[in-house]
Amino acid sequence: MSGIYLHIPFCRQACHYCDFHFSTNLKHVDQLVDAIGREISERKGYLNGDKIETIYFGGGTPSILSQPQLDLLLSRIREHFQVANDAEITLEVNPEDVNLAVINMWKSLGVNRVSLGIQTFNEEKLKYINRRHSSDQAMEAMNLIASNFDNYNADLIYAIPPASEQSWLQDVEKLLSYDPPHVSVYGLTIEQETVFGKWASQGKLTEVSETDNAQEYKLAIEQLESKGYIHYEISNFCRPDFFSRHNTSYWKGAKYLGVGPGAHSYDGDSRSWNIRNNPKYIRSLEEGKFEPTCEELSPANRQNEYVMTRLRNIWGIDLVAFQKMFNADFLKINKPFTDQLFTKKLAIIKEDHFHLTNEGWFLADEISERLMVDA
């Protein structure tokens, strides 16, 4: 199972999670779409003829793409790759871009799943994180998406200052009133080079404490699981049969081609990534000088990748498969650390699989780092 990820780095606001701030001037958008189309053509052999099961438009604001722009990219993919008839084709969308006409356009081009960036229904917090949409627009978009797509995701962000369990629970309960098939919850992160990072360095923003952050995450888990959602990855919950096929294949180590500025690719033997600078990316393709940076994966790299991705999901580390792939006993080589995890109820063994618990998932990055081997 292979997939294609299209990174569409258009940004209309300085948001906390966006690394790219690229003008949405129509000329610039056309230039970048044309460049991505060229990259698709140039990398048609990357997946060695594997059938494409998932196509994912993500990053920035891909929902501003016009019908000709989306059609160009999808047509280029279908021209150069074998796409499964039932491929999952996902488009990340912002509430302010959603209306019935554009929904019909997306569906006419084959988009069969959308991921809606609600973030919060709280008007004040939407302003605080510099989102363009209002609470009313978020609710209107949810109604339209729920009425027109059987398969969709909605994102919420927790730990938005100031910490408020009541406000967070209201967000979760409001979202659950629409009964979405898939929900993603992410903690607000403050990175140095973003607007929030600058505010924090200037003393204009105080991060939510680790305790409050963890409590809001736990509240989301409790609420969603109580309504029958499967908590199948650290940040992702779904109804049965509505797992994100694209992200699940990534967590299980499937091959994928990433196109666009900053996009990463994986072919089973190596990882490659594109230059992040939009103008330089466009120019490299226009001048025939496009060349992703490539890293061949050593056995240690592969082992670390397997541990890192598997600890994030409910499938966990298959102890039998680990032994076969890496000629090592996972539990034996990681004693006494794994014993500490069991004692602290941060991990469990179930049917020959090593899993982190909900409490362990909150510390997944730290735990993964401790389980890494020298590459």
KENUMAR-691343 format. One record per residue (C-alpha): residue in three letters; x negated, z negated, y negated. Coordinates in steps of 0.02 Angstrom, whole numbers. Example, Ala and Ser with C-alpha at 12.3 -4.5 7.8 and 13.67 -1.06 7.14 Angstrom:
2
{residu=ala; u=-615; w=-390; v=225}
{residu=ser; u=-684; w=-357; v=53}
This chain:
375
{residu=met; u=0; w=0; v=0}
{residu=ser; u=-75; w=54; v=-166}
{residu=gly; u=-15; w=43; v=-344}
{residu=ile; u=-49; w=106; v=-519}
{residu=tyr; u=-57; w=-9; v=-670}
{residu=leu; u=-43; w=69; v=-842}
{residu=his; u=-108; w=-40; v=-982}
{residu=ile; u=-17; w=10; v=-1142}
{residu=pro; u=-100; w=-93; v=-1279}
{residu=phe; u=16; w=-68; v=-1427}
{residu=cys; u=45; w=-228; v=-1523}
{residu=arg; u=169; w=-253; v=-1664}
{residu=gln; u=132; w=-435; v=-1694}
{residu=ala; u=-17; w=-550; v=-1677}
{residu=cys; u=41; w=-640; v=-1521}
{residu=his; u=-54; w=-775; v=-1428}
{residu=tyr; u=-83; w=-676; v=-1270}
{residu=cys; u=-127; w=-506; v=-1341}
{residu=asp; u=-309; w=-449; v=-1350}
{residu=phe; u=-264; w=-282; v=-1430}
{residu=his; u=-196; w=-249; v=-1603}
{residu=phe; u=-169; w=-63; v=-1613}
{residu=ser; u=-67; w=27; v=-1744}
{residu=thr; u=101; w=91; v=-1685}
{residu=asn; u=83; w=239; v=-1802}
{residu=leu; u=159; w=384; v=-1706}
{residu=lys; u=-2; w=485; v=-1714}
{residu=his; u=-102; w=341; v=-1639}
{residu=val; u=26; w=313; v=-1501}
{residu=asp; u=23; w=497; v=-1456}
{residu=gln; u=-168; w=496; v=-1452}
{residu=leu; u=-174; w=348; v=-1334}
{residu=val; u=-38; w=416; v=-1219}
{residu=asp; u=-130; w=582; v=-1210}
{residu=ala; u=-292; w=491; v=-1169}
{residu=ile; u=-210; w=389; v=-1031}
{residu=gly; u=-135; w=550; v=-962}
{residu=arg; u=-310; w=626; v=-957}
{residu=glu; u=-379; w=473; v=-868}
{residu=ile; u=-243; w=487; v=-735}
{residu=ser; u=-296; w=667; v=-704}
{residu=glu; u=-481; w=623; v=-698}
{residu=arg; u=-457; w=482; v=-573}
{residu=lys; u=-338; w=569; v=-455}
{residu=gly; u=-456; w=542; v=-309}
{residu=tyr; u=-485; w=356; v=-338}
{residu=leu; u=-362; w=295; v=-206}
{residu=asn; u=-415; w=424; v=-75}
{residu=gly; u=-241; w=497; v=-54}
{residu=asp; u=-153; w=331; v=-24}
{residu=lys; u=34; w=333; v=-57}
{residu=ile; u=83; w=247; v=-219}
{residu=glu; u=210; w=109; v=-187}
{residu=thr; u=213; w=30; v=-360}
{residu=ile; u=191; w=87; v=-540}
{residu=tyr; u=180; w=-45; v=-676}
{residu=phe; u=182; w=-17; v=-864}
{residu=gly; u=115; w=-177; v=-941}
{residu=gly; u=15; w=-254; v=-1081}
{residu=gly; u=53; w=-243; v=-1266}
{residu=thr; u=219; w=-159; v=-1302}
{residu=pro; u=252; w=-17; v=-1178}
{residu=ser; u=438; w=-21; v=-1217}
{residu=ile; u=407; w=71; v=-1381}
{residu=leu; u=357; w=229; v=-1286}
{residu=ser; u=473; w=375; v=-1316}
{residu=gln; u=552; w=479; v=-1179}
{residu=pro; u=421; w=619; v=-1193}
{residu=gln; u=279; w=492; v=-1188}
{residu=leu; u=345; w=401; v=-1035}
{residu=asp; u=387; w=566; v=-953}
{residu=leu; u=211; w=631; v=-982}
{residu=leu; u=132; w=480; v=-898}
{residu=leu; u=251; w=475; v=-749}
{residu=ser; u=240; w=664; v=-727}
{residu=arg; u=51; w=655; v=-727}
{residu=ile; u=55; w=519; v=-594}
{residu=arg; u=176; w=619; v=-485}
{residu=glu; u=70; w=774; v=-508}
{residu=his; u=-90; w=694; v=-445}
{residu=phe; u=-31; w=558; v=-325}
{residu=gln; u=91; w=546; v=-182}
{residu=val; u=225; w=426; v=-245}
{residu=ala; u=342; w=343; v=-119}
{residu=asn; u=526; w=386; v=-140}
{residu=asp; u=568; w=201; v=-154}
{residu=ala; u=419; w=155; v=-265}
{residu=glu; u=445; w=5; v=-378}
{residu=ile; u=424; w=66; v=-557}
{residu=thr; u=418; w=-78; v=-681}
{residu=leu; u=416; w=-73; v=-871}
{residu=glu; u=376; w=-226; v=-977}
{residu=val; u=499; w=-231; v=-1122}
{residu=asn; u=527; w=-332; v=-1280}
{residu=pro; u=704; w=-390; v=-1325}
{residu=glu; u=703; w=-299; v=-1493}
{residu=asp; u=677; w=-132; v=-1403}
{residu=val; u=825; w=-150; v=-1284}
{residu=asn; u=986; w=-52; v=-1309}
{residu=leu; u=1100; w=46; v=-1195}
{residu=ala; u=1030; w=216; v=-1245}
{residu=val; u=851; w=168; v=-1208}
{residu=ile; u=900; w=85; v=-1044}
{residu=asn; u=982; w=247; v=-989}
{residu=met; u=825; w=341; v=-1039}
{residu=trp; u=713; w=225; v=-938}
{residu=lys; u=824; w=241; v=-786}
{residu=ser; u=832; w=431; v=-801}
{residu=leu; u=642; w=436; v=-787}
{residu=gly; u=641; w=329; v=-630}
{residu=val; u=610; w=155; v=-700}
{residu=asn; u=700; w=39; v=-578}
{residu=arg; u=634; w=-131; v=-633}
{residu=val; u=601; w=-209; v=-803}
{residu=ser; u=511; w=-366; v=-855}
{residu=leu; u=589; w=-441; v=-1012}
{residu=gly; u=481; w=-548; v=-1127}
{residu=ile; u=606; w=-680; v=-1183}
{residu=gln; u=472; w=-816; v=-1206}
{residu=thr; u=599; w=-939; v=-1279}
{residu=phe; u=778; w=-941; v=-1341}
{residu=asn; u=733; w=-1069; v=-1474}
{residu=glu; u=736; w=-987; v=-1645}
{residu=glu; u=606; w=-1101; v=-1723}
{residu=lys; u=486; w=-1081; v=-1578}
{residu=leu; u=506; w=-892; v=-1580}
{residu=lys; u=449; w=-896; v=-1761}
{residu=tyr; u=308; w=-1016; v=-1719}
{residu=ile; u=234; w=-897; v=-1588}
{residu=asn; u=260; w=-751; v=-1706}
{residu=arg; u=385; w=-653; v=-1602}
{residu=arg; u=482; w=-513; v=-1686}
{residu=his; u=646; w=-542; v=-1594}
{residu=ser; u=777; w=-674; v=-1630}
{residu=ser; u=868; w=-788; v=-1509}
{residu=asp; u=1023; w=-678; v=-1527}
{residu=gln; u=922; w=-523; v=-1485}
{residu=ala; u=852; w=-611; v=-1332}
{residu=met; u=1026; w=-653; v=-1269}
{residu=glu; u=1092; w=-478; v=-1306}
{residu=ala; u=945; w=-400; v=-1213}
{residu=met; u=974; w=-516; v=-1064}
{residu=asn; u=1156; w=-462; v=-1056}
{residu=leu; u=1111; w=-278; v=-1063}
{residu=ile; u=972; w=-291; v=-934}
{residu=ala; u=1076; w=-397; v=-816}
{residu=ser; u=1219; w=-272; v=-828}
{residu=asn; u=1112; w=-118; v=-795}
{residu=phe; u=972; w=-170; v=-676}
{residu=asp; u=987; w=-250; v=-505}
{residu=asn; u=801; w=-290; v=-507}
{residu=tyr; u=721; w=-368; v=-660}
{residu=asn; u=610; w=-510; v=-719}
{residu=ala; u=623; w=-624; v=-870}
{residu=asp; u=474; w=-718; v=-944}
{residu=leu; u=477; w=-891; v=-1022}
{residu=ile; u=333; w=-985; v=-1104}
{residu=tyr; u=316; w=-1174; v=-1091}
{residu=ala; u=205; w=-1296; v=-1187}
{residu=ile; u=245; w=-1220; v=-1357}
{residu=pro; u=204; w=-1353; v=-1489}
{residu=pro; u=278; w=-1475; v=-1522}
{residu=ala; u=308; w=-1531; v=-1342}
{residu=ser; u=493; w=-1556; v=-1304}
{residu=glu; u=563; w=-1578; v=-1130}
{residu=gln; u=739; w=-1557; v=-1200}
{residu=ser; u=699; w=-1392; v=-1284}
{residu=trp; u=610; w=-1327; v=-1129}
{residu=leu; u=753; w=-1376; v=-1014}
{residu=gln; u=875; w=-1288; v=-1130}
{residu=asp; u=770; w=-1130; v=-1115}
{residu=val; u=768; w=-1138; v=-925}
{residu=glu; u=954; w=-1179; v=-913}
{residu=lys; u=997; w=-1038; v=-1033}
{residu=leu; u=897; w=-914; v=-931}
{residu=leu; u=975; w=-974; v=-769}
{residu=ser; u=1148; w=-942; v=-840}
{residu=tyr; u=1109; w=-756; v=-822}
{residu=asp; u=1055; w=-780; v=-639}
{residu=pro; u=903; w=-665; v=-650}
{residu=pro; u=830; w=-608; v=-483}
{residu=his; u=652; w=-647; v=-540}
{residu=val; u=580; w=-771; v=-666}
{residu=ser; u=402; w=-795; v=-731}
{residu=val; u=347; w=-951; v=-825}
{residu=tyr; u=180; w=-959; v=-915}
{residu=gly; u=98; w=-1100; v=-1011}
{residu=leu; u=50; w=-1061; v=-1190}
{residu=thr; u=-136; w=-1029; v=-1194}
{residu=ile; u=-243; w=-1036; v=-1350}
{residu=glu; u=-393; w=-922; v=-1344}
{residu=gln; u=-530; w=-917; v=-1474}
{residu=glu; u=-510; w=-738; v=-1534}
{residu=thr; u=-320; w=-741; v=-1554}
{residu=val; u=-219; w=-795; v=-1705}
{residu=phe; u=-180; w=-960; v=-1619}
{residu=gly; u=-365; w=-988; v=-1587}
{residu=lys; u=-402; w=-967; v=-1772}
{residu=trp; u=-260; w=-1086; v=-1818}
{residu=ala; u=-327; w=-1216; v=-1696}
{residu=ser; u=-503; w=-1203; v=-1768}
{residu=gln; u=-430; w=-1228; v=-1942}
{residu=gly; u=-329; w=-1380; v=-1889}
{residu=lys; u=-164; w=-1289; v=-1915}
{residu=leu; u=-112; w=-1302; v=-1732}
{residu=thr; u=-120; w=-1442; v=-1606}
{residu=glu; u=-108; w=-1397; v=-1423}
{residu=val; u=19; w=-1482; v=-1313}
{residu=ser; u=-66; w=-1620; v=-1213}
{residu=glu; u=-114; w=-1587; v=-1032}
{residu=thr; u=13; w=-1717; v=-978}
{residu=asp; u=156; w=-1635; v=-1073}
{residu=asn; u=100; w=-1464; v=-1015}
{residu=ala; u=105; w=-1520; v=-834}
{residu=gln; u=274; w=-1605; v=-856}
{residu=glu; u=357; w=-1448; v=-927}
{residu=tyr; u=285; w=-1346; v=-783}
{residu=lys; u=352; w=-1471; v=-656}
{residu=leu; u=523; w=-1470; v=-739}
{residu=ala; u=530; w=-1281; v=-723}
{residu=ile; u=487; w=-1291; v=-539}
{residu=glu; u=620; w=-1424; v=-507}
{residu=gln; u=756; w=-1328; v=-600}
{residu=leu; u=719; w=-1159; v=-522}
{residu=glu; u=696; w=-1223; v=-345}
{residu=ser; u=857; w=-1324; v=-359}
{residu=lys; u=947; w=-1159; v=-393}
{residu=gly; u=875; w=-1076; v=-239}
{residu=tyr; u=728; w=-982; v=-314}
{residu=ile; u=573; w=-958; v=-206}
{residu=his; u=416; w=-1020; v=-295}
{residu=tyr; u=302; w=-888; v=-220}
{residu=glu; u=158; w=-885; v=-345}
{residu=ile; u=95; w=-1009; v=-474}
{residu=ser; u=197; w=-933; v=-615}
{residu=asn; u=327; w=-833; v=-520}
{residu=phe; u=496; w=-870; v=-442}
{residu=cys; u=622; w=-755; v=-362}
{residu=arg; u=781; w=-738; v=-262}
{residu=pro; u=755; w=-684; v=-81}
{residu=asp; u=709; w=-498; v=-71}
{residu=phe; u=661; w=-490; v=-256}
{residu=phe; u=474; w=-524; v=-246}
{residu=ser; u=376; w=-419; v=-370}
{residu=arg; u=303; w=-287; v=-254}
{residu=his; u=169; w=-240; v=-379}
{residu=asn; u=101; w=-415; v=-411}
{residu=thr; u=122; w=-468; v=-230}
{residu=ser; u=16; w=-322; v=-171}
{residu=tyr; u=-119; w=-374; v=-296}
{residu=trp; u=-119; w=-553; v=-233}
{residu=lys; u=-133; w=-488; v=-55}
{residu=gly; u=-284; w=-380; v=-95}
{residu=ala; u=-206; w=-206; v=-100}
{residu=lys; u=-294; w=-63; v=-188}
{residu=tyr; u=-239; w=-13; v=-363}
{residu=leu; u=-289; w=103; v=-503}
{residu=gly; u=-282; w=33; v=-679}
{residu=val; u=-278; w=158; v=-823}
{residu=gly; u=-287; w=129; v=-1009}
{residu=pro; u=-402; w=27; v=-1123}
{residu=gly; u=-464; w=-130; v=-1037}
{residu=ala; u=-378; w=-90; v=-871}
{residu=his; u=-458; w=-146; v=-708}
{residu=ser; u=-456; w=-54; v=-540}
{residu=tyr; u=-495; w=-104; v=-361}
{residu=asp; u=-525; w=13; v=-213}
{residu=gly; u=-569; w=-113; v=-78}
{residu=asp; u=-757; w=-92; v=-100}
{residu=ser; u=-781; w=-109; v=-287}
{residu=arg; u=-700; w=-159; v=-450}
{residu=ser; u=-707; w=-54; v=-607}
{residu=trp; u=-645; w=-80; v=-783}
{residu=asn; u=-621; w=24; v=-939}
{residu=ile; u=-687; w=-5; v=-1113}
{residu=arg; u=-567; w=-119; v=-1210}
{residu=asn; u=-586; w=-37; v=-1380}
{residu=asn; u=-442; w=84; v=-1406}
{residu=pro; u=-526; w=212; v=-1522}
{residu=lys; u=-683; w=216; v=-1413}
{residu=tyr; u=-576; w=237; v=-1257}
{residu=ile; u=-482; w=384; v=-1335}
{residu=arg; u=-642; w=464; v=-1397}
{residu=ser; u=-728; w=450; v=-1228}
{residu=leu; u=-588; w=548; v=-1145}
{residu=glu; u=-577; w=677; v=-1285}
{residu=glu; u=-765; w=708; v=-1275}
{residu=gly; u=-775; w=708; v=-1084}
{residu=lys; u=-881; w=550; v=-1082}
{residu=phe; u=-759; w=431; v=-998}
{residu=glu; u=-845; w=319; v=-870}
{residu=pro; u=-778; w=150; v=-814}
{residu=thr; u=-899; w=8; v=-780}
{residu=cys; u=-911; w=-20; v=-592}
{residu=glu; u=-963; w=-169; v=-486}
{residu=glu; u=-991; w=-154; v=-299}
{residu=leu; u=-924; w=-308; v=-211}
{residu=ser; u=-1043; w=-409; v=-103}
{residu=pro; u=-979; w=-507; v=49}
{residu=ala; u=-982; w=-664; v=-60}
{residu=asn; u=-882; w=-574; v=-196}
{residu=arg; u=-751; w=-524; v=-68}
{residu=gln; u=-739; w=-700; v=-1}
{residu=asn; u=-717; w=-772; v=-175}
{residu=glu; u=-585; w=-642; v=-218}
{residu=tyr; u=-489; w=-683; v=-60}
{residu=val; u=-492; w=-870; v=-94}
{residu=met; u=-446; w=-853; v=-277}
{residu=thr; u=-297; w=-738; v=-252}
{residu=arg; u=-231; w=-820; v=-94}
{residu=leu; u=-231; w=-994; v=-171}
{residu=arg; u=-109; w=-931; v=-303}
{residu=asn; u=32; w=-888; v=-184}
{residu=ile; u=139; w=-957; v=-43}
{residu=trp; u=49; w=-854; v=89}
{residu=gly; u=-108; w=-955; v=65}
{residu=ile; u=-274; w=-932; v=154}
{residu=asp; u=-252; w=-867; v=331}
{residu=leu; u=-382; w=-970; v=423}
{residu=val; u=-390; w=-853; v=573}
{residu=ala; u=-407; w=-697; v=463}
{residu=phe; u=-537; w=-786; v=355}
{residu=gln; u=-643; w=-820; v=510}
{residu=lys; u=-634; w=-637; v=563}
{residu=met; u=-667; w=-566; v=390}
{residu=phe; u=-808; w=-680; v=336}
{residu=asn; u=-873; w=-749; v=501}
{residu=ala; u=-850; w=-926; v=437}
{residu=asp; u=-736; w=-1075; v=463}
{residu=phe; u=-651; w=-1104; v=295}
{residu=leu; u=-616; w=-1289; v=324}
{residu=lys; u=-787; w=-1326; v=397}
{residu=ile; u=-888; w=-1244; v=258}
{residu=asn; u=-785; w=-1331; v=123}
{residu=lys; u=-788; w=-1509; v=191}
{residu=pro; u=-776; w=-1640; v=118}
{residu=phe; u=-688; w=-1558; v=-31}
{residu=thr; u=-539; w=-1494; v=70}
{residu=asp; u=-519; w=-1669; v=145}
{residu=gln; u=-507; w=-1738; v=-32}
{residu=leu; u=-372; w=-1609; v=-70}
{residu=phe; u=-272; w=-1662; v=82}
{residu=thr; u=-290; w=-1847; v=37}
{residu=lys; u=-231; w=-1815; v=-141}
{residu=lys; u=-87; w=-1707; v=-76}
{residu=leu; u=-152; w=-1557; v=-172}
{residu=ala; u=-163; w=-1450; v=-14}
{residu=ile; u=-86; w=-1438; v=159}
{residu=ile; u=-111; w=-1342; v=321}
{residu=lys; u=42; w=-1251; v=387}
{residu=glu; u=42; w=-1130; v=534}
{residu=asp; u=-146; w=-1097; v=522}
{residu=his; u=-136; w=-1065; v=335}
{residu=phe; u=-216; w=-1169; v=197}
{residu=his; u=-97; w=-1191; v=50}
{residu=leu; u=-102; w=-1280; v=-117}
{residu=thr; u=48; w=-1390; v=-156}
{residu=asn; u=142; w=-1379; v=-322}
{residu=glu; u=26; w=-1514; v=-388}
{residu=gly; u=-123; w=-1416; v=-324}
{residu=trp; u=-63; w=-1256; v=-406}
{residu=phe; u=-74; w=-1339; v=-575}
{residu=leu; u=-260; w=-1365; v=-539}
{residu=ala; u=-284; w=-1198; v=-451}
{residu=asp; u=-422; w=-1133; v=-565}
{residu=glu; u=-526; w=-1291; v=-545}
{residu=ile; u=-497; w=-1296; v=-357}
{residu=ser; u=-541; w=-1111; v=-336}
{residu=glu; u=-702; w=-1137; v=-432}
{residu=arg; u=-753; w=-1277; v=-314}
{residu=leu; u=-721; w=-1164; v=-164}
{residu=met; u=-823; w=-1018; v=-229}
{residu=val; u=-985; w=-969; v=-140}
{residu=asp; u=-1138; w=-903; v=-230}
{residu=ala; u=-1125; w=-715; v=-250}
